[in-house]
Amino acid sequence: MAAGKRSAGKRAGSRPKRRFRPVLLVLALGVTASFVAWGYLVWAAIDFGSSARNGDETAWWFLLVAALGAVVCLFLALVLIARISRVVGLTGPPPSQAPDPSEDGDAPPPPPGGRRAAR
């Protein structure tokens, strides 16, 4: 380093202060509740399945409802996890797609054979 030229500390910016975000708490409670409901519905579907195999005709309907409910709960939990990752900053929103000018009716179609063939 040359004399008289000193760096004045590190160049990193100040970090924002961590704060309590109730949105994350609500999302985390939603994920927990949907996972618990999913586990219960899977257990109930197994129980209804064994009852249905033993000859109980109405257990087939309960098995169907419990299985569909378990699928919905698991899907909801995965959606909430994706939402948490966006709020925390692990993922970002999808990039916006600009409309293609060739899709407009105003723009002429490209020449056949590419741009060099039109010369």
Buried (B, 14 or more C-beta within 10 A) or exposed (E): EEEEEEEEEEEEEEEEEEEEEEEEEEBEEBBEBBBEBBEBBBEBBEBBBEBBEEEEEEBBEBBEBBBEBBEBBBEBBEEBBEBBEEEEEEEEEEEEEEEEEEEEEEEEEEEEEEEEEEE
